[in-house]
Structures are given as structure tokens and as C-alpha cells.
Amino acid sequence: MSAGTVVVPIRPGSDGDATHQPDRSTHTLVDPPTLYLEKIASLWMESRGEALPGVRYILDKLPAGYTLYQKSRIGTPKHIDRWLFGHPVHKYFDSPNRFFPHFRHLMENGGDNIGCICTVCQTKGGVRIPSITTGAIVKQRGRPKLIGPDADATHVDDEGTPDVYRNLIDKLKRTGSLDEPIKESMSLDWRAERKLLPAILTKISNQPAWVPRIAEIVLFVRKIGTGEEICRDNRSGEYKIYNHNMQKFTGFPCWEAGVIGQPAAEAVSIKDLVVETGKKFQVNYSGFRVEPLPNPNDNNKALSKQYKYVPLHHTRPFVFWREFLNHVPEDEWHPTIKHAFTVMSSFSLLEKYKFKGKWPSASISCRGIFIGSELILVGDVVRLVPTLENSPCTDVLQISSIKLKLSNLNKANDNDYDEGHPYNSAVHIIGRAFTLDPSRSASGGGLPVNNKTDSHLPSSIDGYEEWHPRHSLEKEMVIPFSRVLGRCFEAEAMILWFPQIQSPKSSNNLSPNLNEGLSGIYHARKYSSQHDKRISNGKCWFWGDSRTDALDLETLNGQEVGRYDTSRDPNKWRKFIKIIEGVANTEEKVALERSTLAQKPLRGYLASNNLVQSAFQNIDSEIEDMTTTRESSVVPRKRGRTVATNSESESVRFIRDGEADEIVEGFTEGNSFPGAVRRDDNDVEDIADGGQKRQRAVIVID
């Protein structure tokens, strides 16, 4: 922008309809719409008597819901026509001069178009784009609808769905502060997930930590004979198959790594962890569907089809791979073991539900995060990787929130996908921390706490050694996501998996070892950063759009998912959503519903016919009650693939009136790079996110 250019901010309020768009196969979005931004700004400043000689003016943006498209003329491709879409009666403006009277009326009337004298508002004529208006219900002029970030099509993702996160950032810039829920109602993926995802996450949170969760990677054995059990050979320390009938060890289990496609439909108990118990139903109902993990670096994903329903005692958390495979020669490992290694430095955020910020910083709250092999949810107790590699694991954290932190938004380019400076981001895990090491406690070795006398101590960690608080109760600890080792499993489960040898001279019960799995995680994450082709040399982490993207799965539960789903038709789905919004006649409603129901299910780990049918049943009920008046705005699906920063530091923050203030003691800025992670002397890490160019910095806090 030249030195003589002045940015003119527009006023709040708009009557724009973000659903009014042409066919993307024939029209191209013009972003930024410089022609209109400059011409309208100049006309507006002149009409206000504020224009100065020699000064170039440009609007900061168009009113919400208005977008500019262009198309080459047939026969004369060098001649390009441009149209501005978004008027509520679904007619376009063909020039800035025609749009200006409407724009000025909106600016002077808080977005209300009643009484507007523009050519579109005052005439019934004008040309419409057939693909836009065929059978559409014309919205009546009247009070301006409140257009939220989910309805603003100014920013869209690669599937043409409004980018709610970019739009929320723009709204934060305009308002200065913002606190509102995230909605993606123009995404059929998001709408379908509303039927099941909240209930699924609640159910998982209420289960013991030792129950395998959907889309997690586990170790599993296809077959264990009757009267056989996976036991520890106390003489060698190896985990083998023990035959109770023969009363001897008969060999090593053949461990594979697989993805939990379906959890057990029948309830499981703690005894199911190591032995087979009586079940009411067959294993395909009482067991877990596990699909062998294909190589993320290979396009051949046939392994997923070799799924197996197994009882719980056939599985172990993958975090303990080294303990169970330690004495098995590497050349005898099943190929899926190293496939799992390859994705152990991947992560993806789950269920972003709230955007909150004060310019130029913001945070996006999430209900969960997949890290490597495990799904971590708010409320979980997780073990923490020590800050020094050779140190033992002594600390746990009960998670109160998972947040994607956005900073330096004022330094970012408006389009964070171009070569401009994007905003910085970091994924933080926040909660109350406890330690087994008295020297690391808040009191420096004071009295321990227990769940009988201290309600703040999670009951799930009872049975370990004595716990000490890492900080006072009015504070919380903030850590980077890479500090998470995995869930802290209940002591009873750990003892069943790893029975301790008790000395005859000791009468005390031995506590489980919090250190189990630590060395295996170190090895697996290092292997991943070196072998995952999606992570550039010298980098450390890959940020997946979804869980299926992070694992690069082609199918889950027999359904194509993610980029492999050939049935995905977001454009058609958005048309279907318009049925709900009242922008289609009865025939179109029936036709679109039938054609969409014929499609395969939606994205990722929740892909199932039941989910989609359930979502459409809800849509059917909405259609029955639908009126011709639109009552809600539309929204985007974009995952905002900004890259998270990470460091090995942690922080403690004060809690005031339900809000927490981080204590930030340092800030190190990284360099621009095309995705993936690097750790250097400044604690700066880069995270691969599918090749998008991002710059981020690490907040060093401790």
C-alpha cells in the first residue's frame, strides 16, 4: 500500500446474503475486491466532503455478505466481466457506481435497506444468474439480519465453505474484544457431528482412562487361545503367552498396531484388561473393531481392510509398545508397528467450540486433541514428559482447558495463506499439576495430598505414591502439547498390565511405575520426525486437519474418509443446507434431500451411516417446520490450519473470576518456513501442516 493511501473503515451493519454466489465452476472469486474497495471509498469520501486532493482511499472491507466474482466473456476471453453478489433479493451489481447508492444507504442506516433508492432495490428488473436463483425464495427487504462470522463468505476454504476462524479474527479486529461460540452451520460435516459428537465425548469422559477410545492406536493380538493369557515372565521380564492348561509359557504374542474403529458396545470391566470374561454378546458386539494401521507414506491402504473384532484383553495402549516388544527381535515385528511410529509426531485438534480474544490476541477453546496414538480430552489426567530427557516421569496434569493461542494478529496479513506475514499460534494444555517428587512441589517438600482429604486431587490417580501439588490451588499450569506423554491410567489397570515383583521381606503394596512408556515415546516421536514424509528434514510435528488426516487413512469402518472420499460434494451439501435456510422450493428440497442421502457418510473418525442418517432425520424435521423466512446465518468449516508453536517450557497462571492470566517471561520469534517442526537453541519449533507457509513463535514461560 502506497504512502498516500488511506484505509477507510466501514460502519457496522449489512443486509448482505452470503448464500448469494454464482457457480464456482464458471466464476472466479476476486479477493481482494480492489476495484470496489477503491472506487466506493473514493465516492464515499467525496459524498461526505472529506476527500483530500492527491489522496487515494480504500475501504477496509465490503459489507458482510457481499463478494465480487469475475468471468471471461465467451468468444472474447480477454474481456472480463465482474459482478458483486450478496444483495438479499439475489440480484447482482455490475459496477461500483451502481452499488454505491446501496452502500451509502447501508452505512447511513445501520445496515437497513428500507427506503434504499439504488437500481436493484427500486426495480423488479435486472438479470439474475440462473444457477443462483432457480427456484430460490426471494428474501423480502426489511430489517437487516445479523450476519455472524459463520455467514460471511469473504473468506472461504478450498471447498468454498466460509472460513469462520478468519472471519472471527476480522470481527475481533473490528470490535476489539470478542467472546462467542464457534458455529459452522454451512458445513454438513459440522451439522452431522452435532447429532453425535457431544454425546460421544461425554460418554468417553465418563469412562475409565484404560478404556480404548475411538480412533486411537493400540497394540493388539488377533488370537489368544482358550486358557491362554499374556503374562510377564518373572525370570526374564518378557511378556509372553502363558497356557494355563500346560502351565508354561508357549511363546511371544504377535503384536500389531491398529486403529480403534468401533468401541465395544457391551460394557467392559477392569478384569477384561488381562483375561476373557463372560459376555452376553459375540465379540463383534462386545469387542473392539481394530483396523491395522497402513503406512502413511504409502498410497496402498489395503491393510485397513484386514480389521478384526477383538476382546479388550487382546489390546494394550500403544504408548507401552517398548515394554511389550522389548525382547522381540525388530525384524520379527509386524509392519504396522513402524507405521504407528511414523505418526507418533502428529496431532489434530478436536471440537473447537469457542473463540475469545482481545485484539491483537485470541484463543480457540477445544474439547480434545489427538496426540500421537491417544485422544486427550478436557478433564483427563495426563502424564507429563520431563523437561530433561534423562529424568524420570514424576508429574501429572488434570486438564481444565485445551486452547489454540493466536498472537500478533495485528502483524498478520489479511490473507494468511499468501506470502504475507501470518499470525503466530501455539497449542497449550492448561490445568492443575501434581508431582511424586516432593522437591518439585509448591511447598518444596511439604505434606503430600490425597483424595480422601483434598477434593482437588483427581480420584483417578489414587493408588500411586504420595502426590504433592506443583503450585498453589489458585493457579493453573500452562504447558505445550508436546509435554503430554499420554493419559495417566488408573493404578489398578497399571498393576494388571505390569505386575510388580514384591520382595518376601516387604509387606507393603507396590505402587505402579509412572515411568512406563516414557522411553518408548521418546523413540517413537524421534522416529516419526525422521520418517514421516509430511514432515520436512529437521522438523518435529505434523498438524493434521482431522484425525484421519493425521493418520492418512483412506477408510475407517469401511467408509472412505478425508481426501480419499470420492463422494464428497461440499457444493451440493451447501445447497442442501439452503433447504434448511429457506432458499429452495418444495421440489428442490425433495430432490436435494434424496440425492444427498444417497451419498456416503462424512468425514473422519465419526464416519458411519447411522451418523448421517441421524443428521438427516433432524434436517427432515427442520424442513417440516420451515417457513420461507430465513432465521439463521450460515457458517464455515475451515480448520484454520495456522501452525501451533511448542516449547519445552511451562508456566503457572493466576485465576481471577474464572479467568486465568498467563505469566509470560520471554518471547522468541521463529523464521518463516513451509510447514513442519524444528527445535533449536531458542526453543523454537516448526510444525508441518500440509505444506502451508506459516510463521510462528514460541512463548517461553516458566
C-alpha positions, 0 to 999 in steps of 0.5 A: 500500500502506497504512502498516500493511501488511506484505509477507510473503515466501514460502519457496522451493519449489512443486509448482505446474503452470503448464500448469494454466489454464482457457480464456482465452476464458471466464476472466479472469486476476486479477493481482494475486491480492489476495484470496489474497495477503491472506487466506493471509498473514493465516492464515499469520501467525496459524498461526505466532503472529506476527500483530500486532493492527491489522496487515494482511499480504500475501504477496509472491507465490503459489507458482510455478505457481499463478494465480487466474482469475475468471468471471461466473456465467451468468444472474447476471453480477454474481456472480463466481466465482474459482478458483486453478489450478496444483495438479499433479493439475489440480484447482482451489481455490475459496477461500483457506481451502481452499488454505491447508492446501496452502500451509502444507504447501508452505512447511513442506516445501520445496515437497513435497506428500507427506503434504499433508492439504488437500481436493484432495490427500486426495480423488479428488473435486472438479470439474475444468474440462473444457477443462483436463483432457480427456484430460490425464495426471494428474501423480502427487504426489511430489517437487516439480519445479523450476519455472524462470522459463520455467514460471511463468505469473504473468506472461504476454504478450498471447498468454498465453505466460509472460513469462520476462524478468519472471519472471527479474527476480522470481527475481533479486529473490528470490535476489539474484544470478542467472546462467542461460540464457534458455529459452522452451520454451512458445513454438513460435516459440522451439522452431522457431528452435532447429532453425535459428537457431544454425546460421544465425548461425554460418554468417553469422559465418563469412562475409565482412562484404560478404556480404548477410545475411538480412533486411537492406536493400540497394540493388539493380538488377533488370537489368544487361545482358550486358557491362554493369557499374556503374562510377564515372565518373572525370570526374564521380564518378557511378556509372553503367552502363558497356557494355563492348561500346560502351565508354561509359557508357549511363546511371544504374542504377535503384536500389531498396531491398529486403529480403534474403529468401533468401541465395544458396545457391551460394557467392559470391566477392569478384569477384561484388561488381562483375561476373557470374561463372560459376555452376553454378546459375540465379540463383534458386539462386545469387542473392539473393531481394530483396523491395522494401521497402513503406512502413511507414506504409502498410497496402498491402504489395503491393510485397513481392510484386514480389521478384526473384532477383538476382546479388550484383553487382546489390546494394550495402549500403544504408548507401552509398545517398548515394554511389550516388544522389548525382547522381540527381535525388530525384524520379527515385528509386524509392519504396522508397528513402524507405521504407528511410529511414523505418526507418533509426531502428529496431532489434530485438534478436536471440537473447537467450540469457542473463540475469545480474544482481545485484539491483537490476541485470541484463543480457540477453546477445544474439547480434545486433541489427538496426540500421537496414538491417544485422544486427550480430552478436557478433564483427563489426567495426563502424564507429563514428559520431563523437561530433561530427557534423562529424568524420570516421569514424576508429574501429572496434569488434570486438564481444565482447558485445551486452547489454540493461542493466536498472537500478533494478529495485528502483524498478520496479513489479511490473507494468511495463506499468501506470502504475507506475514501470518499470525503466530499460534501455539497449542497449550494444555492448561490445568492443575499439576501434581508431582511424586517428587516432593522437591518439585512441589509448591511447598518444596517438600511439604505434606503430600495430598490425597483424595480422601482429604483434598477434593482437588486431587483427581480420584483417578490417580489414587493408588500411586505414591504420595502426590504433592501439588506443583503450585498453589490451588489458585493457579493453573499450569500452562504447558505445550502439547508436546509435554503430554506423554499420554493419559495417566491410567488408573493404578489398578489397570497399571498393576494388571498390565505390569505386575510388580515383583514384591520382595518376601521381606516387604509387606507393603503394596507396590505402587505402579511405575509412572515411568512406563512408556516414557522411553518408548515415546521418546523413540517413537516421536524421534522416529516419526520426525525422521520418517514421516514424509509430511514432515520436512528434514529437521522438523518435529510435528505434523498438524493434521486437519482431522484425525484421519488426516493425521493418520492418512487413512483412506477408510475407517469402518469401511467408509472412505474418509478425508481426501480419499472420499470420492463422494464428497460434494461440499457444493451440493451439501451447501445447497442442501443446507439452503433447504434448511435456510429457506432458499429452495422450493418444495421440489428442490428440497425433495430432490436435494434431500434424496440425492444427498442421502444417497451419498456416503457418510462424512468425514473422519473418525465419526464416519458411519451411516447411522451418523448421517442418517441421524443428521438427516432425520433432524434436517427432515424435521427442520424442513417440516417446520420451515417457513420461507423466512430465513432465521439463521446465518450460515457458517464455515468449516475451515480448520484454520490450519495456522501452525501451533508453536511448542516449547519445552517450557511451562508456566503457572497462571493466576485465576481471577473470576474464572479467568486465568492470566498467563505469566509470560517471561520471554518471547522468541520469534521463529523464521518463516518456513513451509510447514513442519517442526524444528527445535533449536537453541531458542526453543523454537519449533516448526510444525508441518501442516500440509505444506502451508507457509506459516510463521510462528513463535514460541512463548517461553514461560516458566 
